Amino acid sequence: MTDLEFLDHAEKLLLAVEEGCDRINDTTDADLDAQRVGGMVTITFHNGSQIIINLQKPLHEVWLAAKTGGYHYRFDGKAWQDTKGGLEFFAELNRNARLQSGLDLEFHAA
């Protein structure tokens, strides 16, 4: 994958996360705060806990940091897959968002 291809796919992922926060705020009482600075999105929950999604451009990876740990993802042509064989990005984001918010929150690819 070229740098431009990575950035295109990664930008779509970050946009889907931001749009997911907006949709969740519009349709639930979750009250998420999503802040984006460059290639990083920080989601802050009502209890003050955070999930941070950060682009690692030189590695062509997206990293997700949550209370349960840190996860690294690479795009396989269809989805962002955990580099250690774990869950797909949005499945892991959903799992952690539920754990940290106590609410049934759902993010998905655009």
Backbone torsions as a table, in degrees:
resi	resn	phi	psi	omega
1	MET	NA	136.3	178.1
2	THR	-80.3	166.7	177.1
3	ASP	-60.0	-41.6	-179.6
4	LEU	-65.6	-39.0	177.1
5	GLU	-64.6	-44.1	177.4
6	PHE	-57.1	-50.2	-177.5
7	LEU	-62.0	-35.9	177.6
8	ASP	-64.3	-49.7	-179.9
9	HIS	-66.6	-40.3	-178.8
10	ALA	-67.0	-39.1	178.0
11	GLU	-63.1	-39.9	177.0
12	LYS	-61.8	-39.9	179.2
13	LEU	-64.8	-48.9	-179.0
14	LEU	-62.6	-40.0	177.8
15	LEU	-63.5	-40.7	177.9
16	ALA	-62.9	-37.7	177.4
17	VAL	-65.6	-47.2	179.6
18	GLU	-61.4	-44.9	179.0
19	GLU	-65.0	-35.4	176.5
20	GLY	-62.5	-42.3	177.0
21	CYS	-61.3	-44.7	178.7
22	ASP	-60.8	-46.6	-179.2
23	ARG	-62.6	-44.3	179.7
24	ILE	-62.4	-42.6	178.4
25	ASN	-64.1	-35.3	-179.5
26	ASP	-74.8	-25.4	-172.1
27	THR	-115.4	-4.7	-179.6
28	THR	-137.9	179.4	175.7
29	ASP	-99.6	22.2	-174.0
30	ALA	-67.1	-34.3	179.7
31	ASP	54.5	60.7	176.7
32	LEU	-82.8	144.3	173.0
33	ASP	-113.7	115.0	179.4
34	ALA	-110.5	121.2	178.1
35	GLN	-117.2	131.3	177.3
36	ARG	-117.1	130.6	174.7
37	VAL	-131.0	107.7	-178.7
38	GLY	58.3	-122.4	-178.6
39	GLY	-93.9	27.8	-179.5
40	MET	-133.9	133.7	173.9
41	VAL	-118.6	128.9	175.8
42	THR	-112.6	122.2	176.7
43	ILE	-103.9	121.8	178.3
44	THR	-111.2	130.2	-178.7
45	PHE	-94.0	167.4	-176.4
46	HIS	-57.8	-25.7	-179.5
47	ASN	-89.2	4.1	178.6
48	GLY	90.1	-10.8	178.4
49	SER	-72.3	158.4	-175.1
50	GLN	-134.2	153.9	165.3
51	ILE	-121.8	131.6	-178.7
52	ILE	-118.3	129.0	178.2
53	ILE	-116.3	125.7	-171.1
54	ASN	-137.1	135.6	176.2
55	LEU	-81.2	135.4	173.3
56	GLN	-113.6	82.8	-171.7
57	LYS	-57.2	-46.3	-177.8
58	PRO	-61.4	-28.9	-178.6
59	LEU	-94.9	-6.4	-174.0
60	HIS	56.5	43.9	-179.9
61	GLU	-127.1	158.0	169.5
62	VAL	-115.6	131.4	179.8
63	TRP	-109.2	140.9	176.5
64	LEU	-121.6	126.1	177.2
65	ALA	-116.5	127.0	-179.5
66	ALA	-142.0	178.7	179.6
67	LYS	-59.4	-30.3	-177.4
68	THR	-80.3	-11.2	179.0
69	GLY	139.5	-168.4	-179.9
70	GLY	-112.1	142.1	-175.6
71	TYR	-132.6	143.8	-179.8
72	HIS	-119.0	137.1	-176.1
73	TYR	-129.7	142.7	172.4
74	ARG	-125.4	145.7	179.7
75	PHE	-79.5	126.6	-177.3
76	ASP	-99.9	11.5	-176.8
77	GLY	101.9	-19.0	178.9
78	LYS	-128.0	-39.6	-175.5
79	ALA	-151.4	166.9	176.2
80	TRP	-88.2	113.1	-175.4
81	GLN	-107.3	141.3	177.4
82	ASP	-61.0	134.0	-177.1
83	THR	-71.3	-13.5	179.2
84	LYS	-108.3	16.8	175.3
85	GLY	84.3	14.7	179.0
86	GLY	-82.1	-154.5	-177.5
87	LEU	-72.8	156.3	172.1
88	GLU	-63.3	154.7	-172.5
89	PHE	-50.2	-55.4	-174.5
90	PHE	-68.3	-31.6	174.9
91	ALA	-63.4	-42.5	179.3
92	GLU	-70.7	-40.6	176.7
93	LEU	-60.1	-45.4	179.2
94	ASN	-61.4	-44.4	-179.6
95	ARG	-60.1	-47.0	-178.6
96	ASN	-71.1	-37.4	177.5
97	ALA	-62.2	-39.6	177.4
98	ARG	-65.8	-44.9	179.8
99	LEU	-62.2	-42.7	-174.2
100	GLN	-82.2	-26.0	-178.6
101	SER	-98.2	-24.4	-173.2
102	GLY	76.3	10.2	-178.6
103	LEU	-121.6	157.6	179.6
104	ASP	-84.7	82.4	-178.0
105	LEU	-97.5	144.4	-179.5
106	GLU	-135.3	122.9	172.6
107	PHE	-106.5	153.9	176.3
108	HIS	-154.5	161.4	178.6
109	ALA	-64.2	151.2	179.9
110	ALA	-70.9	NA	NA
